[in-house]
Amino acid sequence: MDKNKFWIYIIILAAAVVALFVFVCFSRALFDSADKTNTRDHIEELKTELSGRDLKLYWIGEPTKWFSGDNTVKVDPIDEKHLPLSYYREYIYSDVENADFQSVVIHDVEQECPADSVVIVSKSDLTDEQRKFLRRCSAESGSLILILGEDAVRSYREYLFMSVDPTKEICSMVIFPDGDTKTNVIDTDLFSDTDSVSFQTAFYEYVTSYYSGH
């Protein structure tokens, strides 16, 4: 074999390797794109299924980037008016003639609530009064309380006088309307990026699976 033929074979082989590499990269990109499309379609299916119910999602704390839509509410401020409660308390103050104090009249104002509601809590420094509002949400509206984030879960468990094991990682906890609880309903590994598509999928899968049985 002369030198010219040798280099021709080398060039052909190199071209074949490059072509194979390009094909593999292109195929992988196609598969990745198809997976992302399928995931997006899956999320939309889950959201559509939930939107077919009289349901609202209430988020206490800083919502994730994907939390939006007609059936979503960012709770701010955290008070009775912004939560799924059957009524809120209104205080009307008025000056009392020839006195150094005010009289107060208390009204309970009724408000409409969705048939189903999920209150998501990612805030760890709630007051006892705000947590009492959440207990009312469960009692009055049958709300599902979903605590997200290790700090938020730890804080809420302490409020409920539940044991807190410092060696165990608990990143999510759900409080059912009957008072029962369940931990780690969403994979703890996904909490490294709650804005990710994977976390969004897990969130909607859990909520959808809960209501599909109710």
Accessible surface in RSA format (square Angstrom, percent):
REM  Atomic radii and reference values for relative SASA: ProtOr
REM  Chains: A
REM  Algorithm: Lee & Richards
REM  Probe-radius: 1.40
REM  Slices: 20
REM RES _ NUM      All-atoms   Total-Side   Main-Chain    Non-polar    All polar
REM                ABS   REL    ABS   REL    ABS   REL    ABS   REL    ABS   REL
RES MET A   1   167.81  86.9  79.05  52.3  88.76 211.3  82.94  70.5  84.87 112.4
RES ASP A   2    81.55  57.1  67.43  67.1  14.12  33.4  44.65 105.1  36.91  36.8
RES LYS A   3   167.23  81.6 161.36  99.0   5.87  14.0 105.91  95.3  61.32  65.3
RES ASN A   4   114.38  78.9 110.12 106.4   4.26  10.3  22.08  53.1  92.30  89.2
RES LYS A   5   114.48  55.9 113.86  69.9   0.62   1.5  57.13  51.4  57.35  61.1
RES PHE A   6    94.86  47.5  94.86  58.8   0.00   0.0  94.86  57.5   0.00   0.0
RES TRP A   7   143.04  57.4 143.04  69.2   0.00   0.0 125.61  67.0  17.42  28.3
RES ILE A   8    92.17  52.5  91.45  68.1   0.72   1.7  92.08  66.3   0.10   0.3
RES TYR A   9   119.63  55.9 115.58  65.8   4.06  10.6  74.72  56.2  44.91  55.4
RES ILE A  10    68.48  39.0  67.68  50.4   0.80   1.9  67.76  48.8   0.72   2.0
RES ILE A  11   112.89  64.2 110.62  82.4   2.27   5.5 112.28  80.9   0.61   1.7
RES ILE A  12   102.73  58.5  99.79  74.3   2.94   7.1 101.94  73.4   0.80   2.2
RES LEU A  13   111.59  62.1 109.00  78.0   2.59   6.5 111.48  78.3   0.11   0.3
RES ALA A  14    51.68  47.5  44.49  68.7   7.19  16.3  51.16  72.1   0.51   1.4
RES ALA A  15    58.86  54.1  47.07  72.6  11.79  26.8  55.01  77.5   3.85  10.2
RES ALA A  16    54.85  50.4  42.36  65.4  12.49  28.4  50.03  70.5   4.82  12.8
RES VAL A  17    89.14  58.7  87.11  78.9   2.04   4.9  88.41  76.8   0.73   2.0
RES VAL A  18    89.96  59.2  88.62  80.2   1.34   3.2  89.96  78.2   0.00   0.0
RES ALA A  19    61.36  56.4  49.66  76.6  11.69  26.6  56.68  79.8   4.67  12.4
RES LEU A  20   114.02  63.5 109.78  78.5   4.24  10.7 113.49  79.7   0.54   1.4
RES PHE A  21   133.85  67.0 129.40  80.1   4.45  11.6 133.56  81.0   0.29   0.8
RES VAL A  22    85.60  56.3  83.62  75.7   1.98   4.8  85.15  74.0   0.45   1.2
RES PHE A  23   128.41  64.2 124.77  77.3   3.64   9.5 128.37  77.8   0.04   0.1
RES VAL A  24    62.79  41.3  60.50  54.8   2.29   5.5  62.06  53.9   0.74   2.0
RES CYS A  25    53.12  40.2  46.57  51.9   6.55  15.4  27.26  69.1  25.86  27.9
RES PHE A  26   122.35  61.2 117.33  72.7   5.02  13.1 121.96  73.9   0.39   1.1
RES SER A  27    24.49  20.7  23.56  31.4   0.93   2.1  18.22  38.8   6.28   8.8
RES ARG A  28   149.97  63.0 145.99  74.4   3.98   9.5  49.45  67.6 100.52  60.9
RES ALA A  29    56.80  52.2  47.13  72.7   9.67  22.0  52.82  74.4   3.98  10.5
RES LEU A  30   100.38  55.9  95.88  68.6   4.50  11.3  96.61  67.8   3.77  10.1
RES PHE A  31   142.65  71.4 142.20  88.1   0.45   1.2 142.54  86.4   0.12   0.3
RES ASP A  32    68.31  47.8  67.38  67.1   0.93   2.2  17.09  40.2  51.22  51.1
RES SER A  33    61.13  51.7  56.16  75.0   4.97  11.4  26.13  55.6  35.01  49.0
RES ALA A  34    48.35  44.5  40.11  61.9   8.24  18.7  47.98  67.6   0.36   1.0
RES ASP A  35    84.74  59.4  82.60  82.2   2.15   5.1  25.54  60.1  59.20  59.0
RES LYS A  36   131.29  64.0 127.33  78.1   3.95   9.4  74.67  67.2  56.61  60.3
RES THR A  37    55.44  39.4  55.44  56.2   0.00   0.0  43.87  58.9  11.57  17.5
RES ASN A  38    93.81  64.7  87.65  84.7   6.16  14.8  26.32  63.3  67.50  65.2
RES THR A  39    43.24  30.8  38.77  39.3   4.48  10.7  18.04  24.2  25.21  38.1
RES ARG A  40   133.33  56.0 131.68  67.1   1.65   3.9  59.44  81.2  73.89  44.8
RES ASP A  41    73.62  51.6  71.39  71.1   2.23   5.3  20.48  48.2  53.14  53.0
RES HIS A  42    65.05  35.6  63.44  44.1   1.61   4.1  52.92  54.5  12.13  14.1
RES ILE A  43     7.20   4.1   7.20   5.4   0.00   0.0   7.20   5.2   0.00   0.0
RES GLU A  44    96.40  55.3  96.15  72.7   0.25   0.6  43.50  84.1  52.90  43.2
RES GLU A  45   115.29  66.2 105.67  79.9   9.61  22.9  45.63  88.3  69.65  56.9
RES LEU A  46    17.20   9.6  17.00  12.2   0.20   0.5  17.20  12.1   0.00   0.0
RES LYS A  47    56.20  27.4  52.63  32.3   3.57   8.5  29.34  26.4  26.86  28.6
RES THR A  48    90.78  64.6  84.68  85.9   6.10  14.5  64.41  86.5  26.37  39.9
RES GLU A  49    91.26  52.4  76.11  57.6  15.15  36.1  41.24  79.8  50.03  40.8
RES LEU A  50     2.14   1.2   2.12   1.5   0.02   0.1   2.12   1.5   0.02   0.1
RES SER A  51    72.75  61.5  47.37  63.2  25.38  58.5  35.75  76.1  36.99  51.8
RES GLY A  52    71.10  87.7   0.00   N/A  71.10  87.7  35.67  97.9  35.43  79.4
RES ARG A  53    80.92  34.0  64.06  32.7  16.87  40.2  27.63  37.8  53.29  32.3
RES ASP A  54    90.75  63.6  75.06  74.7  15.69  37.1  35.87  84.4  54.88  54.7
RES LEU A  55     7.37   4.1   0.00   0.0   7.37  18.5   0.00   0.0   7.37  19.8
RES LYS A  56    80.14  39.1  80.14  49.2   0.00   0.0  29.72  26.8  50.42  53.7
RES LEU A  57     0.16   0.1   0.16   0.1   0.00   0.0   0.16   0.1   0.00   0.0
RES TYR A  58    15.01   7.0  15.01   8.5   0.00   0.0   6.59   5.0   8.42  10.4
RES TRP A  59     4.24   1.7   4.24   2.1   0.00   0.0   4.24   2.3   0.00   0.0
RES ILE A  60     0.00   0.0   0.00   0.0   0.00   0.0   0.00   0.0   0.00   0.0
RES GLY A  61    19.26  23.8   0.00   N/A  19.26  23.8  12.85  35.3   6.42  14.4
RES GLU A  62   133.77  76.8 117.49  88.9  16.29  38.8  63.42 122.7  70.35  57.4
RES PRO A  63    24.50  17.9  12.14  11.1  12.37  45.0  12.14  10.0  12.37  76.9
RES THR A  64    14.11  10.0   5.74   5.8   8.38  20.0   9.39  12.6   4.73   7.1
RES LYS A  65   179.24  87.4 144.77  88.8  34.47  82.1  97.59  87.8  81.65  87.0
RES TRP A  66    26.14  10.5  14.04   6.8  12.10  28.4  24.13  12.9   2.01   3.3
RES PHE A  67    19.58   9.8   4.30   2.7  15.28  39.7   4.30   2.6  15.28  43.7
RES SER A  68    67.35  56.9  62.40  83.3   4.95  11.4  38.04  81.0  29.31  41.1
RES GLY A  69    47.21  58.2   0.00   N/A  47.21  58.2  31.41  86.2  15.80  35.4
RES ASP A  70   151.42 106.1 121.81 121.2  29.61  70.0  44.16 103.9 107.26 107.0
RES ASN A  71    34.01  23.5  31.80  30.7   2.21   5.3  14.18  34.1  19.83  19.2
RES THR A  72    23.81  16.9   7.03   7.1  16.78  40.0   1.03   1.4  22.78  34.4
RES VAL A  73    38.26  25.2  33.92  30.7   4.34  10.5  38.26  33.2   0.00   0.0
RES LYS A  74   103.36  50.4  83.99  51.5  19.37  46.1  49.32  44.4  54.04  57.6
RES VAL A  75     5.02   3.3   0.00   0.0   5.02  12.1   0.00   0.0   5.02  13.6
RES ASP A  76    99.95  70.0  81.67  81.3  18.28  43.2  12.56  29.6  87.39  87.2
RES PRO A  77    76.85  56.0  74.57  68.0   2.28   8.3  76.85  63.4   0.00   0.0
RES ILE A  78    26.78  15.2  14.21  10.6  12.57  30.3  14.21  10.2  12.57  34.1
RES ASP A  79    43.41  30.4  43.41  43.2   0.00   0.0  25.93  61.0  17.49  17.4
RES GLU A  80    26.75  15.4  26.02  19.7   0.72   1.7   3.03   5.9  23.72  19.4
RES LYS A  81   118.05  57.6  96.55  59.2  21.50  51.2  46.90  42.2  71.15  75.8
RES HIS A  82    65.37  35.7  58.78  40.9   6.59  16.9  40.42  41.7  24.94  29.0
RES LEU A  83     6.32   3.5   0.00   0.0   6.32  15.9   0.04   0.0   6.28  16.9
RES PRO A  84     1.48   1.1   0.00   0.0   1.48   5.4   1.48   1.2   0.00   0.0
RES LEU A  85     0.00   0.0   0.00   0.0   0.00   0.0   0.00   0.0   0.00   0.0
RES SER A  86    49.24  41.6  46.24  61.7   3.01   6.9  37.85  80.6  11.40  16.0
RES TYR A  87    62.22  29.0  62.22  35.4   0.00   0.0  33.70  25.3  28.51  35.2
RES TYR A  88    35.10  16.4  35.10  20.0   0.00   0.0  11.44   8.6  23.65  29.2
RES ARG A  89    99.21  41.7  85.40  43.5  13.81  32.9  10.71  14.6  88.50  53.6
RES GLU A  90    65.01  37.3  61.92  46.8   3.09   7.4  21.97  42.5  43.04  35.1
RES TYR A  91   110.58  51.6  88.49  50.3  22.09  57.5  58.30  43.8  52.28  64.4
RES ILE A  92    82.38  46.9  79.06  58.9   3.32   8.0  81.77  58.9   0.61   1.7
RES TYR A  93   132.05  61.6 106.07  60.3  25.97  67.6  71.62  53.8  60.43  74.5
RES SER A  94    55.10  46.6  49.62  66.2   5.48  12.6  40.47  86.2  14.63  20.5
RES ASP A  95   120.53  84.4  92.92  92.5  27.61  65.3  33.53  78.9  87.00  86.8
RES VAL A  96    48.39  31.8  41.03  37.1   7.36  17.7  44.06  38.3   4.33  11.7
RES GLU A  97   152.44  87.5 125.48  94.9  26.96  64.2  54.09 104.6  98.35  80.3
RES ASN A  98   151.62 104.6 100.09  96.7  51.53 124.1  41.67 100.3 109.95 106.3
RES ALA A  99    36.44  33.5   8.78  13.5  27.66  62.9  16.14  22.7  20.30  53.8
RES ASP A 100   156.96 109.9 116.73 116.2  40.23  95.1  44.18 104.0 112.78 112.5
RES PHE A 101   132.13  66.1 120.50  74.6  11.63  30.3 129.01  78.2   3.12   8.9
RES GLN A 102   100.04  55.9  77.42  56.6  22.62  53.9  19.13  40.7  80.91  61.4
RES SER A 103    45.12  38.1  38.96  52.0   6.15  14.2  35.72  76.1   9.39  13.2
RES VAL A 104    70.56  46.4  47.76  43.2  22.80  54.9  47.76  41.5  22.80  61.8
RES VAL A 105    76.66  50.4  73.76  66.8   2.90   7.0  76.66  66.6   0.00   0.0
RES ILE A 106    91.25  51.9  64.32  47.9  26.93  64.9  64.32  46.3  26.93  73.1
RES HIS A 107    82.53  45.1  79.79  55.5   2.74   7.0  49.70  51.2  32.83  38.2
RES ASP A 108    77.94  54.6  48.99  48.8  28.96  68.5  20.55  48.4  57.40  57.2
RES VAL A 109    46.00  30.3  42.42  38.4   3.58   8.6  46.00  40.0   0.00   0.0
RES GLU A 110   153.85  88.3 132.17 100.0  21.67  51.6  45.27  87.6 108.58  88.7
RES GLN A 111    46.57  26.0  27.69  20.2  18.88  44.9  27.15  57.8  19.42  14.7
RES GLU A 112   177.96 102.2 145.88 110.4  32.08  76.4  65.45 126.6 112.51  91.9
RES CYS A 113    43.30  32.8  13.59  15.2  29.72  69.8  14.30  36.2  29.00  31.3
RES PRO A 114    19.85  14.5  10.23   9.3   9.62  35.0  14.27  11.8   5.57  34.6
RES ALA A 115    70.38  64.7  41.99  64.8  28.39  64.6  54.47  76.7  15.91  42.1
RES ASP A 116    28.36  19.9  26.80  26.7   1.56   3.7   1.56   3.7  26.80  26.7
RES SER A 117     0.04   0.0   0.04   0.1   0.00   0.0   0.00   0.0   0.04   0.1
RES VAL A 118     0.00   0.0   0.00   0.0   0.00   0.0   0.00   0.0   0.00   0.0
RES VAL A 119     0.00   0.0   0.00   0.0   0.00   0.0   0.00   0.0   0.00   0.0
RES ILE A 120     0.00   0.0   0.00   0.0   0.00   0.0   0.00   0.0   0.00   0.0
RES VAL A 121     0.48   0.3   0.48   0.4   0.00   0.0   0.48   0.4   0.00   0.0
RES SER A 122    40.90  34.6  17.13  22.9  23.76  54.7  15.94  33.9  24.96  35.0
RES LYS A 123    71.67  35.0  64.48  39.6   7.19  17.1  30.89  27.8  40.78  43.4
RES SER A 124    46.34  39.2  38.12  50.9   8.21  18.9   8.86  18.9  37.48  52.5
RES ASP A 125   100.04  70.1  79.58  79.2  20.46  48.4  44.21 104.0  55.83  55.7
RES LEU A 126    11.09   6.2   0.79   0.6  10.30  25.9   0.86   0.6  10.24  27.5
RES THR A 127    73.67  52.4  66.67  67.6   7.00  16.7  71.35  95.8   2.32   3.5
RES ASP A 128    85.43  59.8  80.59  80.2   4.84  11.4  21.33  50.2  64.10  63.9
RES GLU A 129   111.98  64.3 108.52  82.1   3.46   8.2  33.29  64.4  78.69  64.2
RES GLN A 130    35.94  20.1  35.86  26.2   0.08   0.2   4.41   9.4  31.53  23.9
RES ARG A 131    16.70   7.0  16.70   8.5   0.00   0.0   0.00   0.0  16.70  10.1
RES LYS A 132   124.97  61.0 123.61  75.8   1.36   3.2  66.97  60.3  58.00  61.8
RES PHE A 133    24.79  12.4  24.79  15.4   0.00   0.0  24.79  15.0   0.00   0.0
RES LEU A 134     0.83   0.5   0.44   0.3   0.39   1.0   0.66   0.5   0.17   0.5
RES ARG A 135   140.66  59.1 131.31  66.9   9.35  22.3  35.41  48.4 105.25  63.8
RES ARG A 136    48.40  20.3  46.85  23.9   1.55   3.7  42.82  58.5   5.58   3.4
RES CYS A 137     0.00   0.0   0.00   0.0   0.00   0.0   0.00   0.0   0.00   0.0
RES SER A 138    16.48  13.9  12.90  17.2   3.58   8.2  10.97  23.4   5.51   7.7
RES ALA A 139    87.92  80.8  47.91  73.9  40.02  91.0  58.05  81.8  29.87  79.1
RES GLU A 140    68.47  39.3  30.11  22.8  38.36  91.3  29.10  56.3  39.37  32.1
RES SER A 141    20.39  17.2   2.72   3.6  17.67  40.7  11.43  24.3   8.97  12.6
RES GLY A 142    35.35  43.6   0.00   N/A  35.35  43.6  20.66  56.7  14.69  32.9
RES SER A 143     0.00   0.0   0.00   0.0   0.00   0.0   0.00   0.0   0.00   0.0
RES LEU A 144     0.12   0.1   0.12   0.1   0.00   0.0   0.12   0.1   0.00   0.0
RES ILE A 145     0.77   0.4   0.77   0.6   0.00   0.0   0.77   0.6   0.00   0.0
RES LEU A 146     0.00   0.0   0.00   0.0   0.00   0.0   0.00   0.0   0.00   0.0
RES ILE A 147     0.05   0.0   0.05   0.0   0.00   0.0   0.05   0.0   0.00   0.0
RES LEU A 148     7.70   4.3   6.08   4.4   1.62   4.1   6.26   4.4   1.44   3.9
RES GLY A 149    23.59  29.1   0.00   N/A  23.59  29.1  23.53  64.6   0.06   0.1
RES GLU A 150    66.00  37.9  59.52  45.0   6.48  15.4  17.75  34.3  48.25  39.4
RES ASP A 151   104.52  73.2  98.66  98.2   5.86  13.9  23.65  55.6  80.88  80.7
RES ALA A 152     4.22   3.9   1.15   1.8   3.07   7.0   1.15   1.6   3.07   8.1
RES VAL A 153     1.30   0.9   1.30   1.2   0.00   0.0   1.30   1.1   0.00   0.0
RES ARG A 154    69.52  29.2  67.71  34.5   1.81   4.3  39.29  53.7  30.23  18.3
RES SER A 155    25.53  21.6  20.43  27.3   5.09  11.7  13.08  27.9  12.44  17.4
RES TYR A 156     5.22   2.4   5.13   2.9   0.08   0.2   2.63   2.0   2.59   3.2
RES ARG A 157    24.61  10.3  24.61  12.5   0.00   0.0   1.91   2.6  22.70  13.8
RES GLU A 158   102.77  59.0  88.91  67.3  13.86  33.0  33.61  65.0  69.16  56.5
RES TYR A 159    41.46  19.4  25.06  14.3  16.40  42.7  32.42  24.4   9.05  11.2
RES LEU A 160    48.77  27.2  28.41  20.3  20.36  51.2  32.06  22.5  16.71  45.0
RES PHE A 161   194.73  97.4 159.43  98.7  35.31  91.9 166.99 101.2  27.74  79.4
RES MET A 162    56.22  29.1  43.87  29.0  12.35  29.4  46.36  39.4   9.86  13.1
RES SER A 163    92.98  78.6  73.97  98.7  19.01  43.8  56.36 120.0  36.62  51.3
RES VAL A 164    42.42  27.9  18.16  16.4  24.26  58.5  18.62  16.2  23.80  64.6
RES ASP A 165    69.08  48.4  60.81  60.5   8.27  19.6  27.54  64.8  41.54  41.4
RES PRO A 166   111.77  81.5  84.95  77.4  26.82  97.5  85.53  70.6  26.24 163.1
RES THR A 167   123.81  88.1  85.41  86.6  38.39  91.5  79.05 106.2  44.76  67.7
RES LYS A 168   108.25  52.8 101.59  62.3   6.66  15.9  59.59  53.6  48.65  51.8
RES GLU A 169    95.79  55.0  85.11  64.4  10.68  25.4  27.37  52.9  68.41  55.9
RES ILE A 170    17.76  10.1  16.46  12.3   1.30   3.1  16.46  11.9   1.30   3.5
RES CYS A 171     5.82   4.4   5.82   6.5   0.00   0.0   0.00   0.0   5.82   6.3
RES SER A 172     0.00   0.0   0.00   0.0   0.00   0.0   0.00   0.0   0.00   0.0
RES MET A 173     0.00   0.0   0.00   0.0   0.00   0.0   0.00   0.0   0.00   0.0
RES VAL A 174     0.00   0.0   0.00   0.0   0.00   0.0   0.00   0.0   0.00   0.0
RES ILE A 175    17.75  10.1  17.75  13.2   0.00   0.0  17.75  12.8   0.00   0.0
RES PHE A 176    43.45  21.7  43.32  26.8   0.13   0.3  43.32  26.3   0.13   0.4
RES PRO A 177    51.18  37.3  32.45  29.6  18.74  68.1  32.70  27.0  18.48 114.9
RES ASP A 178   113.24  79.3  71.80  71.5  41.44  98.0  49.78 117.1  63.47  63.3
RES GLY A 179    49.26  60.7   0.00   N/A  49.26  60.7  30.20  82.9  19.05  42.7
RES ASP A 180    89.21  62.5  84.81  84.4   4.40  10.4  19.98  47.0  69.23  69.0
RES THR A 181    47.17  33.5  19.73  20.0  27.44  65.4   6.24   8.4  40.93  61.9
RES LYS A 182   119.55  58.3 114.63  70.3   4.92  11.7  65.05  58.5  54.50  58.1
RES THR A 183    40.19  28.6  27.92  28.3  12.27  29.2   9.29  12.5  30.90  46.7
RES ASN A 184    54.93  37.9  33.83  32.7  21.11  50.8  16.49  39.7  38.45  37.2
RES VAL A 185    26.24  17.3   0.84   0.8  25.40  61.2   7.09   6.2  19.15  51.9
RES ILE A 186     2.83   1.6   0.27   0.2   2.56   6.2   2.83   2.0   0.00   0.0
RES ASP A 187    81.86  57.3  64.86  64.6  17.00  40.2  30.01  70.6  51.85  51.7
RES THR A 188    32.76  23.3  25.78  26.1   6.99  16.7   8.00  10.8  24.76  37.4
RES ASP A 189   110.59  77.5  94.51  94.1  16.08  38.0  30.43  71.6  80.16  79.9
RES LEU A 190    42.80  23.8  39.30  28.1   3.50   8.8  42.25  29.7   0.55   1.5
RES PHE A 191    35.64  17.8  15.27   9.5  20.37  53.0  16.01   9.7  19.63  56.2
RES SER A 192   109.54  92.6  64.08  85.5  45.45 104.7  55.71 118.6  53.83  75.4
RES ASP A 193    74.05  51.9  69.41  69.1   4.63  11.0  28.48  67.0  45.57  45.4
RES THR A 194    47.26  33.6  44.00  44.6   3.26   7.8  20.33  27.3  26.93  40.7
RES ASP A 195    60.58  42.4  42.45  42.2  18.14  42.9  11.92  28.0  48.67  48.5
RES SER A 196    29.49  24.9  22.23  29.7   7.26  16.7  26.93  57.3   2.57   3.6
RES VAL A 197    74.81  49.2  71.35  64.6   3.46   8.3  71.61  62.2   3.20   8.7
RES SER A 198    63.47  53.6  54.27  72.4   9.19  21.2  19.47  41.5  44.00  61.6
RES PHE A 199     0.33   0.2   0.33   0.2   0.00   0.0   0.33   0.2   0.00   0.0
RES GLN A 200    21.48  12.0  21.48  15.7   0.00   0.0   0.00   0.0  21.48  16.3
RES THR A 201    19.54  13.9  19.54  19.8   0.00   0.0  19.39  26.0   0.15   0.2
RES ALA A 202    20.73  19.1  15.53  24.0   5.20  11.8  17.72  25.0   3.01   8.0
RES PHE A 203     0.00   0.0   0.00   0.0   0.00   0.0   0.00   0.0   0.00   0.0
RES TYR A 204     5.37   2.5   5.37   3.1   0.00   0.0   3.10   2.3   2.27   2.8
RES GLU A 205    75.93  43.6  71.24  53.9   4.69  11.2  23.87  46.2  52.05  42.5
RES TYR A 206    35.13  16.4  30.50  17.4   4.63  12.1  31.78  23.9   3.35   4.1
RES VAL A 207     0.00   0.0   0.00   0.0   0.00   0.0   0.00   0.0   0.00   0.0
RES THR A 208    10.10   7.2   9.63   9.8   0.46   1.1   9.71  13.0   0.39   0.6
RES SER A 209    66.57  56.3  49.89  66.6  16.68  38.4  44.86  95.5  21.71  30.4
RES TYR A 210    28.78  13.4  19.67  11.2   9.11  23.7  21.32  16.0   7.46   9.2
RES TYR A 211    10.34   4.8   9.93   5.7   0.41   1.1   9.18   6.9   1.15   1.4
RES SER A 212    81.80  69.1  41.09  54.8  40.71  93.8  35.09  74.7  46.71  65.4
RES GLY A 213    65.01  80.2   0.00   N/A  65.01  80.2  35.21  96.6  29.80  66.7
RES HIS A 214   133.73  73.1  81.08  56.4  52.65 134.7  97.43 100.4  36.30  42.2
END  Absolute sums over single chains surface
CHAIN  1 A    13400.2      11048.8       2351.4       7686.2       5714.0
END  Absolute sums over all chains
TOTAL         13400.2      11048.8       2351.4       7686.2       5714.0
